[in-house]
Amino acid sequence: MKIVKNVIIILIGLIIMSIGSSILRSAGLGVDPFTAMNIGLSNHVGLSLSVFQIIVNVLILLYVYKYDKAAIGLGTILNMLLVGYFIQLFSAIFKPYSQTMSHSILLQVISLVAGIALFTLGCAVYMATNQGESPYDAVAPTICKQTGKSYSPVRKTQDIIVVIIGFFAGGPIGIGTIICAFGCGPLISIWTAVVQKPIKKLQD
């Protein structure tokens, strides 16, 4: 029963996160660095985002599994398999409104605030289950365990490299990408403080 509850909570978190990312994408404000890279590269190889992101996630997961098995959990697997599909799905739903959003400064500001708020809320919800991180999020902690380096510079370097790859691959890089890369941590912490107790009650 507990595993069913965890699956439902994780799915809700991933859906909220994907809606936020899709709002940013549809408004022309970019998406998080990892998704931006995968969108750009998937267009070059002729694969859908959902399929390409799963392939990249599996490759990352092999590395994490080798050096830090404890970082892998139910949330890791569901994130790996579903986020690309969810973003693809919600981006298609929001596509008819993309021109309207991208041509109005007011709607872009609203989209930026709503997209970032939902993206970080979704992250907080699925991570509050303590069922593992996404493969991408597990890379920096794994490198730190291997090298003894501190988390912040490793994560920033990781995000910068991915943003550069996404940019040259033609991925949707924008202000939303930059905020997701460097400014979402504090927002996720705030949301975590809000959702952690209710989620623990739901898990019991």
N, C-alpha and C positions, 0 to 999 in steps of 0.2 A: 504493500500500500504506500509506503514511504517513497519508493522509487517512482511510483506513478505521480505522486505529488511533486517530486523533484522534476520529473519530465515536463509536467504542465507548467510549473513556475519558470523553468529554463526556456521553454517554448514561448511563453508570454514575453520574457525578457528579450529573446532574440527577435521576435516580431516587432516589438517596440523599437529596438535598436535599428532594425532594418527599415522601418518606416521613417525614422529620423534621417538615416543616411539617404534614403530615396527622395525625401523632400529637398535635401541639400542638392542632390544631383539634378533633380528636375528644375530647380531654380537657377541652375548654372553656377552654384557656389562650391562645387567640388564635393568629394566624399572623403572618408577616412583614408589615410595613406595606403594601407594594404589593399583595400577595395579599388582605389584609383589605379594602382599598379596592375592589379588583375584585370580590370576592365580594359586598360590600354593594351596589355599583352595578349589578352584573349581575342581582341579584334584582329591582331596580327596573325594569329595562328588559326583563326576561323572556328574557334570553339565558343560556346555560350559561357557567360560569366560563371554560372553555377557549376558546370563541368570543370572549367579551368581552375576555379578556386579550390575545388575539392582536390585536384591533382597537386596543386602547390601546397595545400594544407597537409596532404599525406606525406609529401617530401619533408616538410618541416617537422611533422609529427615523428618521423623516423629518427630525426636528430634529437628531439626532446626525449623520446622514449629511451634512447641509448644512454643519455646523460642525466636525466631527471624524471624518472617514471612517476614520481609523486605528483608532478604537475598535471598529470593526465587524469581526467575523470569523465563522468557522463556529460558534463557541460562542454568539455573539450570536443567530444565526438559529435554532439548535436550541433555545436557551433560550426565545426568543420564541414559537416554535411549540408547544413540548411541555410546558412546566412547568405551565400551567393545566390541561391534560389529565391529566397525571400526578397532580396534587394532587386533582383531581376523582375520578380512579380510586381512589387509595389512601384517600381520605376515605370513599368508599363501602365499601371493604373493612373499614375500622376502625369504621364506623358501628354495627354490632351491639354493640361493646364500649364505646361512648361513654358510656352511662349508668353503667356500672361504673367507668370511669376518672374520671368527673366527680364521683362520690359518695364517693370514697375519697381522703383526703388523701395517704396513702402512695403510691397509684397516680398521683396528680397530680404529686407530687414526682418520681417515677420517670419519668413521661411528660415532665415539663419538662426534666429532665437529658438523657433519651434524645433528645427532639425537638430540643433546641438542639444537642446533640452531632452528630446526624446531619445537621441542616440546615447547620451550619458545615463539617462534613467534606465534604458534597456540593459546597458552594461552592468549597472549596479544591481538590477534585479537578478540577472542570471548568475552573476558572480557571488551574490549574497547566499546562494545555496551551498557554496563551498564544494562544488562538484567539478572543480578543475577550470583552468583558463583556456582561452582560445589558443591554438597552436602558435599564432603570431605573437600573442602576449606572453607566451611561455619562453620565447627565444631569449630575450634579454636576461631574465633570471637564470636561465640555464647557462648562458655565457658567463655570467657573474660567478656562478658556482665553480665553473671550470677555471676561470682566470683570476678570481679574487678581486676583480674590479668592482667599483660601486655601480649601483643600478642606473642612476640618472644619466650619466654620460653615455653608457652603453645603449640605453633606450633611445636617447636623442640621436645618437649616431645611426642606430637601426632605422628610425623613422626618416631621417634625412636621406639615407641611401634609398629607401623605398620611394620617397617622394621624387627624388631625382629620376629613378627608373620609370616611375609613373608619368613624369613630365615628358621624358623623351619617347615614351611609348604612346603618347597621345591620350593618356588617361585624364579623367575629369579632375584636374587640380584647381583649387580655388581657395578662397578665404576659409571655407569650411574645412578644407584639408589641413590648413595650417593650425586652425584652432583645435581640431581633433588630435593633431600630432603633439601639440605643446601645451594646450590649455584645458584638456578634458579631465585630467587627473583630479584637480580640486572639485570639479562638479560631480564626478563620480563618487568622491568621498562624501559630499553633501547628500547626494541621493542615497548612498549606502546607509548613512545615519538615519534616514527617513524610513527606508524599506526593510532594514535588517530584522528588527523585532517582529513586524507583521509576518515576514517570510518564515522566521523560525517557528512562530506559532502555527503557521500553515503546515510546516514540515512535521510537527509533532503529532 
